[in-house]
Amino acid sequence: MKVRIKVWRQKSANSRGGFKTYQTPVLNPNMSFLEMLDVVNEDLTARGEEPIAFDHDCREGICGTCSLVIDGKPHGPHRGIATCQTYMRSFKDGDQIVVEPFRAKAFPLVKDLVVNRKSFDRIMQAGGFISVRTGGAPDANAIPVPKEIADLAMDAAQCIGCGACVAACKNASAMLFVAAKVSQLNLLPQGQPEKHRRVKAMVERMDQEGFGSCTVTGSCEAVCPKEISLDFIARMNRDYALALLKGEPKKAKAGGAS
């Protein structure tokens, strides 16, 4: 099969960008979308043209690096998978496929399809710590955790921080990502002492990074490759309201790593 790809090309954050269309070489329908881009880049390199820059790492749907908008949808046409798990058999011979980077003020473009998502790291740094030294790691079974709570925390921990929720949201909101990370840390007993400080610090950092407000349209949940539930946003909102009522200080001094 062959397809045409209409790809966003931009040399740097400060240069003018635009779409450019390429005809692919012959493709195996069973190759992944990223493998298709590899083939296109090999062809471009052979012709003396600059290859398309795009992010990738594990290519197993785990790392969240493959941040592409394919035909207007983050990660492509299917539900519950990342770009690297999207295969060319999802398209028809002769199709034109539009490929764009994630677009959000808080995800500044670096080059072509590559964006800077360090804002997510800074949100995690704002709340992903404990403020007291706890000594060595306790035995895994030393603190009993009810199965229902453990399962819920694991559901939240599935978030791979890819940013698809932001790319799909009309407001470029990061609420689903932040809610998943807050819940992942706050649900378990080890996260309880810093619970209210953490949710305040992470929500405030999210606002500082320039993400928009959540209007609960559900587009974030629809495109999330790990299908993180909107329920976590409701849980985080409750935690945040309680933190405001308790008047917890904005940020605790980090005395130990989580």
C-alpha positions as CSV (number, residue, x, y, z in Angstrom):
1,M,0.0,0.0,0.0
2,K,0.9,3.7,-0.4
3,V,-0.5,6.8,1.3
4,R,0.1,10.5,1.1
5,I,1.1,12.2,4.4
6,K,0.5,15.9,4.9
7,V,3.0,16.7,7.7
8,W,3.6,19.8,9.7
9,R,7.2,21.0,9.0
10,Q,8.8,23.7,11.1
11,K,12.6,24.1,11.5
12,S,12.5,25.7,15.0
13,A,10.2,27.3,17.5
14,N,10.8,30.8,16.0
15,S,10.6,29.9,12.3
16,R,7.4,29.8,10.2
17,G,5.9,26.4,9.8
18,G,3.5,24.8,7.3
19,F,2.2,21.6,5.9
20,K,4.1,19.6,3.3
21,T,2.8,16.6,1.5
22,Y,4.8,13.4,0.8
23,Q,4.0,10.3,-1.2
24,T,5.2,7.3,0.8
25,P,7.2,4.4,-0.7
26,V,5.4,1.0,-0.7
27,L,4.4,0.1,2.8
28,N,3.6,-3.1,4.7
29,P,0.0,-2.7,6.1
30,N,1.3,-4.4,9.3
31,M,3.9,-1.7,10.1
32,S,3.2,0.8,12.8
33,F,2.6,4.5,12.1
34,L,6.1,5.3,13.5
35,E,7.7,2.6,11.2
36,M,5.9,4.3,8.3
37,L,7.5,7.6,9.3
38,D,10.9,5.8,9.5
39,V,10.4,4.6,5.9
40,V,9.5,8.1,4.7
41,N,12.5,9.5,6.5
42,E,14.8,7.0,4.8
43,D,13.4,8.0,1.5
44,L,13.8,11.7,2.3
45,T,17.4,11.1,3.4
46,A,18.2,9.2,0.2
47,R,16.9,12.2,-1.8
48,G,19.0,14.6,0.2
49,E,16.1,16.2,2.1
50,E,15.9,16.7,5.8
51,P,14.0,13.9,7.6
52,I,10.8,14.6,9.6
53,A,11.6,15.1,13.4
54,F,9.2,13.2,15.7
55,D,9.4,11.9,19.2
56,H,9.6,8.2,20.0
57,D,11.1,5.9,22.5
58,C,9.7,2.5,23.7
59,R,7.3,2.0,20.8
60,E,5.3,-0.3,23.1
61,G,2.6,2.1,24.3
62,I,4.3,2.6,27.7
63,C,6.4,5.8,27.6
64,G,3.9,8.3,26.1
65,T,6.6,9.9,23.9
66,C,4.8,9.4,20.6
67,S,2.8,12.6,20.6
68,L,1.2,12.9,17.2
69,V,-2.2,14.2,16.1
70,I,-3.3,12.0,13.2
71,D,-6.3,13.2,11.1
72,G,-7.3,15.6,13.9
73,K,-7.2,13.0,16.7
74,P,-4.3,12.6,19.2
75,H,-2.6,9.2,18.7
76,G,-4.9,8.3,15.7
77,P,-8.3,6.8,14.9
78,H,-8.5,4.0,17.5
79,R,-9.4,4.2,21.2
80,G,-7.1,3.2,24.1
81,I,-3.8,3.1,22.2
82,A,-0.8,5.3,21.5
83,T,0.6,6.4,18.2
84,C,3.2,3.6,18.2
85,Q,0.3,1.1,18.5
86,T,-1.5,2.5,15.5
87,Y,-0.9,0.4,12.4
88,M,-1.1,1.2,8.7
89,R,-3.8,-1.3,8.2
90,S,-6.0,1.2,9.9
91,F,-5.9,3.3,6.7
92,K,-6.7,2.6,3.1
93,D,-4.4,2.5,0.1
94,G,-4.2,6.0,-1.4
95,D,-5.4,7.8,1.7
96,Q,-4.1,11.2,2.6
97,I,-3.2,11.4,6.3
98,V,-2.7,14.7,8.1
99,V,0.0,14.6,10.8
100,E,0.5,17.4,13.3
101,P,2.2,18.0,16.6
102,F,0.3,18.4,19.9
103,R,-0.7,22.0,20.0
104,A,-0.9,23.9,23.3
105,K,0.7,27.0,24.7
106,A,2.2,24.9,27.5
107,F,3.7,22.5,24.9
108,P,6.0,24.8,22.9
109,L,7.0,23.4,19.5
110,V,10.7,22.4,19.2
111,K,10.8,21.2,15.6
112,D,8.4,19.6,13.1
113,L,6.3,17.2,15.2
114,V,8.4,17.5,18.4
115,V,7.0,19.6,21.3
116,N,8.5,20.3,24.8
117,R,6.4,18.7,27.5
118,K,8.6,19.6,30.5
119,S,5.6,21.5,31.9
120,F,4.3,18.1,33.0
121,D,7.6,17.4,34.8
122,R,7.4,20.6,36.6
123,I,3.8,19.8,37.8
124,M,5.1,16.5,39.1
125,Q,8.0,18.2,40.8
126,A,5.6,20.6,42.6
127,G,3.9,17.8,44.4
128,G,5.7,14.5,44.0
129,F,7.6,14.6,47.2
130,I,7.3,14.1,51.0
131,S,8.6,16.8,53.4
132,V,10.0,14.5,56.0
133,R,12.8,11.9,56.0
134,T,11.3,8.5,56.4
135,G,14.5,6.3,56.5
136,G,14.8,3.2,54.5
137,A,12.0,1.8,52.4
138,P,9.6,-0.4,54.5
139,D,8.6,-3.9,53.6
140,A,6.0,-3.9,50.9
141,N,3.5,-5.7,53.2
142,A,4.2,-3.5,56.2
143,I,1.3,-1.1,55.4
144,P,-1.9,-2.9,54.5
145,V,-3.7,-1.3,51.6
146,P,-7.4,-2.2,50.8
147,K,-7.6,-3.9,47.4
148,E,-10.2,-1.4,46.2
149,I,-7.9,1.5,47.0
150,A,-4.9,-0.3,45.5
151,D,-6.8,-1.0,42.3
152,L,-7.9,2.7,42.1
153,A,-4.4,4.0,42.6
154,M,-3.1,1.6,39.9
155,D,-5.8,2.8,37.5
156,A,-4.6,6.4,38.1
157,A,-0.9,5.3,37.8
158,Q,-1.6,4.0,34.3
159,C,-1.3,7.6,33.0
160,I,1.8,7.8,30.8
161,G,1.9,11.6,30.7
162,C,1.7,11.7,26.9
163,G,-0.3,14.9,26.8
164,A,-3.1,13.7,24.5
165,C,-5.7,15.0,26.9
166,V,-4.2,18.5,26.5
167,A,-4.1,18.2,22.7
168,A,-7.7,17.1,22.5
169,C,-9.1,19.7,24.9
170,K,-10.5,22.9,23.3
171,N,-9.1,24.8,26.3
172,A,-5.7,22.9,26.4
173,S,-6.5,21.7,29.9
174,A,-4.2,19.3,31.8
175,M,-6.8,18.4,34.4
176,L,-6.9,14.7,33.5
177,F,-3.2,14.3,33.7
178,V,-2.9,16.2,37.0
179,A,-5.9,14.4,38.5
180,A,-4.4,11.0,37.6
181,K,-1.1,11.9,39.2
182,V,-2.6,13.5,42.3
183,S,-4.9,10.5,42.8
184,Q,-2.0,8.1,42.2
185,L,-0.1,9.7,45.1
186,N,-3.0,10.7,47.4
187,L,-4.9,7.4,47.5
188,L,-2.2,5.3,49.1
189,P,-1.4,5.6,52.8
190,Q,2.1,6.8,52.1
191,G,0.7,9.8,50.4
192,Q,-1.8,10.9,53.1
193,P,0.5,13.2,55.1
194,E,1.1,15.5,52.1
195,K,-2.3,15.0,50.6
196,H,-3.6,18.6,50.8
197,R,-0.3,20.3,50.2
198,R,0.3,18.2,47.2
199,V,-3.0,18.8,45.4
200,K,-2.7,22.6,46.0
201,A,0.8,22.7,44.8
202,M,0.2,20.7,41.6
203,V,-3.0,22.5,40.6
204,E,-1.3,25.9,41.2
205,R,1.7,24.8,39.1
206,M,-0.7,23.6,36.3
207,D,-2.2,27.1,36.2
208,Q,1.2,28.7,36.2
209,E,2.3,26.6,33.2
210,G,-0.5,28.1,31.1
211,F,-2.9,25.2,30.8
212,G,-6.6,26.1,30.3
213,S,-9.6,25.4,32.5
214,C,-11.6,22.2,32.4
215,T,-15.1,22.4,31.1
216,V,-15.7,18.6,31.3
217,T,-16.4,17.9,27.6
218,G,-14.9,14.4,28.0
219,S,-12.6,14.8,25.0
220,C,-9.6,14.0,27.2
221,E,-10.9,10.7,28.4
222,A,-11.9,9.8,24.8
223,V,-8.4,10.1,23.5
224,C,-6.4,8.9,26.5
225,P,-4.4,5.9,25.4
226,K,-4.8,4.4,28.9
227,E,-8.5,5.4,29.2
228,I,-8.0,7.3,32.4
229,S,-11.5,8.1,33.9
230,L,-13.0,11.5,34.4
231,D,-13.8,10.3,37.9
232,F,-10.3,11.3,38.9
233,I,-11.0,14.9,38.0
234,A,-14.0,14.9,40.4
235,R,-11.8,13.3,43.1
236,M,-9.1,15.9,42.6
237,N,-11.6,18.7,42.8
238,R,-12.9,17.4,46.1
239,D,-9.3,17.1,47.4
240,Y,-8.5,20.6,46.2
241,A,-11.7,22.1,47.9
242,L,-10.7,20.4,51.2
243,A,-7.2,21.7,50.9
244,L,-8.5,25.3,50.5
245,L,-10.8,24.9,53.5
246,K,-8.0,23.6,55.6
247,G,-5.8,26.5,54.6
248,E,-2.7,24.3,53.9
249,P,0.4,26.3,53.0
250,K,1.2,26.4,49.3
251,K,4.4,24.4,49.3
252,A,6.3,22.3,51.8
253,K,10.0,22.3,51.9
254,A,11.2,19.1,50.4
255,G,13.2,17.1,52.9
256,G,13.2,13.8,51.2
257,A,12.4,12.2,47.8
258,S,9.2,10.3,47.3
